[in-house]
Amino acid sequence: MNHNSNHGGNIFAMARNLGLRPEDILDFSASINPLGPPPTALEAIRSVCDNLVHYPDSDATELRHALARYHGIAPENICAANGSTELIYLLPRLARGRRALVVAPPFSEYARALVREGWEFDYFLLSSKEDFVLSASRLELELRKGYDLLFLCNPGNPTGRLLPISEIKEIVACCSETGTFLALDEAFIDFREEESAKHFICSAGNGIVLRSMTKFFAIPGLRLGYAIGSQEIIADLAAMREPWSVNTLAQAAGVAALADSDYTVRTRQYVARERECLAAGLLEIPGLKPYQSDANYLLIEILAGPDATQLQSQLLEDHILVRDCSNFHGLNDRFFRVAVRTTEENGRLLQALRRIYA
Ligand SMILES: Cc1ncc(COP(=O)(O)O)c(C=O)c1O
């Protein structure tokens, strides 16, 4: 299978297949900040081009210090990476063991990383009947069966559901008891930063938080992510990384993006407002059920009408690309996901959906 077909955002392949230019497609399939990258980050990229004759700083020192200031955490608790995907692939080696539990529906790379390292794994399925809300006590019962590693994404992707930090703390405590290493994927927590378990995980010492800069700062093409954890775990992780995986342009963009606090505030307000407008518009379309979300995307269940694959094709006639969720473990062809985009773009999506459901 083409690796891209596992994900949203395969805009280049999609455009080629349709005989279109990538810019002709309105991409709701990848959940990227609709305001685009902070202009300061783009300026920073241009300003460091002369440094491309040198290897990047392999320790990403300036970036880690900027992240440390941003989060109120020591730089020794942070490891930068070529997107959080690089870290997902290092995790099975870092955690050591052979049996993992993956909360589902999950990001597909967890399973690929586990299989690559020869791990066995089970899924812990969240149910649409419970609105994809995770019950910490039910998860704890499962963990007591003996797992070496737990992959949990908060807020969940594609569900958008946020587990409050009080419940994450319970899960961390349970993982300590059962000897389970916790990989807490917070790729989309920037929209609700106050719910991040970053400080807690640093002191708990039995897991890491995975963070991505590609979604909130709209730079997926640049590749930038990082891990937060105890100094011992971060030292082990840093030793496993290949040198120079975070390039000079990404490091400079990251430092500049973190300093742009106006952008951060504007993004949170904009996305929260647009998400609620989009959800309200979707609710008015009989046959569609959007789930509550704390992130910059909405999972939608199709209660009546074409399945997600057919719906994706129909929307492509309007050059609109949504994420067909039928290949997520734990979902089926009645689910699709859309990113929250600009007011005007969300309006175009709603209009196209209204036409299909008329
Ligand atoms: C839940 C989740 N985690 C991690 C990633 C990887 O992000 P990146 O490697 O761009 O940081 C993604 C990308 O879609 C994701 O959806």
PDBQT file of the ligand as one rigid body, heavy atoms in Angstrom, charges set to zero:
ROOT
HETATM    1  C1  LIG A 401      -1.847  12.112  16.497  1.00  0.00    +0.000 C 
HETATM    2  C2  LIG A 401      -0.633  12.415  15.696  1.00  0.00    +0.000 A 
HETATM    3  N1  LIG A 401       0.569  12.261  16.252  1.00  0.00    +0.000 NA
HETATM    4  C3  LIG A 401       1.697  12.528  15.566  1.00  0.00    +0.000 A 
HETATM    5  C4  LIG A 401       1.651  12.948  14.258  1.00  0.00    +0.000 A 
HETATM    6  C5  LIG A 401       2.938  13.209  13.535  1.00  0.00    +0.000 C 
HETATM    7  O1  LIG A 401       3.166  14.546  13.370  1.00  0.00    +0.000 OA
HETATM    8  P1  LIG A 401       4.562  15.142  12.948  1.00  0.00    +0.000 P 
HETATM    9  O2  LIG A 401       5.486  14.004  12.647  1.00  0.00    +0.000 OA
HETATM   10  O3  LIG A 401       4.297  15.986  11.763  1.00  0.00    +0.000 OA
HETATM   11  O4  LIG A 401       5.048  15.935  14.136  1.00  0.00    +0.000 OA
HETATM   12  C6  LIG A 401       0.423  13.106  13.629  1.00  0.00    +0.000 A 
HETATM   13  C7  LIG A 401       0.349  13.542  12.212  1.00  0.00    +0.000 C 
HETATM   14  O5  LIG A 401      -0.674  13.541  11.591  1.00  0.00    +0.000 OA
HETATM   15  C8  LIG A 401      -0.753  12.837  14.366  1.00  0.00    +0.000 A 
HETATM   16  O6  LIG A 401      -1.963  12.979  13.818  1.00  0.00    +0.000 OA
ENDROOT
TORSDOF 0
